[in-house]
Amino acid sequence: MKKTQAFFCSLTLFFCVCNFCFAQYIIKEDVIKDKKNNIQHTMFLELFGSANNLYNITYDCSFKLAEKHKLAVATGIGLLPFEINRYFDPYVSISLQVNYLIGRKNSHFEIGTGITNLLLFYQITYNYGNNREIEWGNYNMFGIPLRIGYRYQSDNGGIFWKFALVPTYYHNDYYYFPIHPFAGAAIGYTFKNKKE
């Protein structure tokens, strides 16, 4: 278990360092000519993905580093106030993400990582003869997702969508293997920048 944790943390650190170094090199080679309005704000609904549960509502802010390169930071929240079935108990999830984007015009390859906090609620039933008592318990899980996928996002704003593989490492998962093979898809809207 400790070897798996060390490997996954090392892999995440390696991706972050490589992305940073690569971005610094590209910025020198491919400088942005128009530095105005190079920040985009997006709101989207992601199914599965970083929340590693049913859904996530996410705010994303992307910064243009160069003509073909962007850095995006995002935060999302998911809430399920009731139990759907035995696979979806009530939960609250909060995720933070940092993604590196490379591509032309509207199409971008996306790679990144982050952290996910998933607070699960579950029922405990006690039977005492004819009496039955139900108590609620909770379980807190922290995960590190790795994101590799495709993003459609126009510089002029408008419809936004993406999909990705999001394998996630949970350090305190008690019923699965620590690494969850996962994926997600999202749709939303990128707001148009106001021209100065």
Helices and strands as residue ranges (DSSP letters): H 2-29, E 39-48, G 49-51, E 55-66, E 69-80, E 91-102, E 107-128, E 131-152, E 158-165, E 168-170, E 179-180, E 183-190
